[in-house]
Amino acid sequence: MHDSLTKLLWQLSEAGEPAVLFGRQHAAEDDAAFQRMLALGVLVHGDRLTGWKACHDCDCGADERDVRWRRDVPFAACPADNRRDEVLTRDDLATFTLSIATMVSETAAALGLGPPEELAPGLWRLGRLTDGRVLTAAPIRAGILLPGLVAALRAVDAEGPIVLIGPRLPEVRRAELARQGIHAVPAEEVVVPVGHHPPLGFDLARLPDGNAGRHRLVLTPATSTVRFDGREAVLRPRPFQLLRILARQHRRGVPLVSRHDLHQELFSPGTADTAVRGLVSELQGLLKKAFGADAVEGLIENRTGHGYLLTLLPLTVWINE
Ligand SMILES: [Zn+2]
């Protein structure tokens, strides 16, 4: 699978402005996202290219070829041999500039936060999540490495966990920030996937919380392992999948999942409506067997007519993706 346009834009922003995207850089599958970025002003039409890369495997020695037009069709002209001319399209020649500030404010809007506050050049506070974490972003590499970063972040939120989204940091720097309650995560690990609407924003389930080692419930999908209050069990794939959905929604701060949504995600359309209830019972049975009836009593609550949820406190659940 190719990278999403959103991921591409966060990568592009690392070097700072001007950040230019070329016509051939985004995948056709992501065109809806691309049009949305233009409509929001995250991307702005730039100048059309007038030069094209040198001929491949040609001895004309040109560093760059001029773009010329034959009727309405552009082509890259080889100075020595017109049989080597390369036919282009209008889209090939298009350029788009990225507005980093607009990308940040539209990201906050997509998450229901904002407007963002610029704490220092290139450093934004997007807002506070319902679980208390403060979401911040420093998209430019030079900005995230500034010595005054911590002071700028702590000037507004003196205490509590802060999530900082931006370029990937060296491990030493990341650990140093974590000791001060600032949990840096690379944007590329948390941006919404291809096809998500709106195309901007983060998957809150994937954001760090600084509670490593203190989570009550930890799921490891690769091995279908569940750890609950320090004890481990391996579940069958289907019940594990159900628990994983509940855990994901819990981490997103919206723990209640409707029976309809669970049915849609876990079963084919022809399956009976009662299948969800059956799978929930199966999961509860397995958890009781693994961890004891008293330990898991009330862990999964059934809100009649609404759906199911994990009753654990916020930020006590983790998924090892
Ligand atoms: Zn040539």
Boltz pocket constraint, residues with backbone or C-beta under 6 A from the ligand:
constraints:
  - pocket:
      binder: B
      contacts: [[A, 55], [A, 58], [A, 59], [A, 60], [A, 61], [A, 62], [A, 78], [A, 79], [A, 80], [A, 81], [A, 84]]
      max_distance: 6.0
